[in-house]
Amino acid sequence: MDYAPEQIVVSGGAKQSLCNVILSLVNPGDEVIIPTPAWVSYVEMVKLAEGKNVLVPAGIEQDFKITPQQLRDAITPKTKLILICSPSNPTGSVYTHAELQALVDVIKDYPDIMVLADEIYQHINFTGSFTSLGAFPEIADRVIVVNGVSKAYAMTGWRIGFIAAPLWVAKATTKLQSQYTSGSSSIAQKAAEAAYTGSQECVEEMRKAFQRRRDLVVSLAREIPGLKVNVPQGAFYLFPEVSSYFGKRCGDRVINNAADLAMYLLEEGHVATVDGGAFCLPGYIRLSYATSDDNIREAMRRIAEALARLK
Ligand SMILES: Cc1ncc(COP(=O)(O)O)c(C=O)c1O
């Protein structure tokens, strides 16, 4: 992919990059298509812009990826933006090149719609290949790619993210952020430069570690009756379907939904998970395996024990 320096805008983390784009492009009443489950902040950013969230659900049976038909059905004359996150938080799903091409084939029929591609987990990918949505020539002039150092280099606290965008979008976001943050810290920018220009061995080392942990967490989750899991292909999350526990109880405590289950696991199992409802897809919980193999084993042991107490 080929961008001029003026098309790159560096911000305080991918989060600000995303918010800059949404605030710059979305006017009140404009629709933003968001496949769900989706990272928690997208819908709130769209609300900040007074846009309308159009959620397109994709459950475990379709590996948490939307189909081209679902995308086409969600498009209306008010659609301004389509948001695609791959590899995904919270599911770890990764769209293949062919799956992206099929979505691109739909998008190319709607020349006024912009695409926001959140590729922050690009390097935590177990498929052996990665295609950016910005690399499809049919729509490249309408794609804003978001990336940053938080995940690949474990530099979350340095707060460096960026967009690679059509020049007019880059200019709009620059104008916006120049009024409210000026730019990101020069010290953090230097640190990011070191990350990008230094040896990339640590990135591959961590990718392999995450793949090993993925295998571990999936195999332990599969031993727990009632958890429905897929095999995530990237990021560091597992998103099990947990509805078989709904209606069960432990003493006076009744589990009615995934939020109840997440709270039960926290209070009784002492493991922090997140209710899938926070990602706009109820019936699931999110587990993060961005921790040591020992912590993963211990957490899964506690989860299994706590769940076995539900009758
Ligand atoms: C999908 C997704 N996009 C963006 C971000 C924000 O990243 P940053 O720390 O660079 O703001 C996160 C962080 O959790 C994320 O999961």
The ligand as an ORCA input file, in Angstrom:
! r2SCAN-3c Opt
* xyz 0 1
  C     -10.446     -3.377     18.226
  C      -9.715     -2.294     18.935
  N      -9.521     -1.136     18.304
  C      -8.865     -0.124     18.901
  C      -8.365     -0.254     20.179
  C      -7.660      0.932     20.793
  O      -6.307      0.786     20.740
  P      -5.337      1.931     21.312
  O      -4.837      1.434     22.632
  O      -4.251      2.063     20.302
  O      -6.149      3.171     21.466
  C      -8.549     -1.445     20.869
  C      -8.048     -1.588     22.250
  O      -8.436     -2.427     23.005
  C      -9.218     -2.506     20.233
  O      -9.399     -3.674     20.835
*
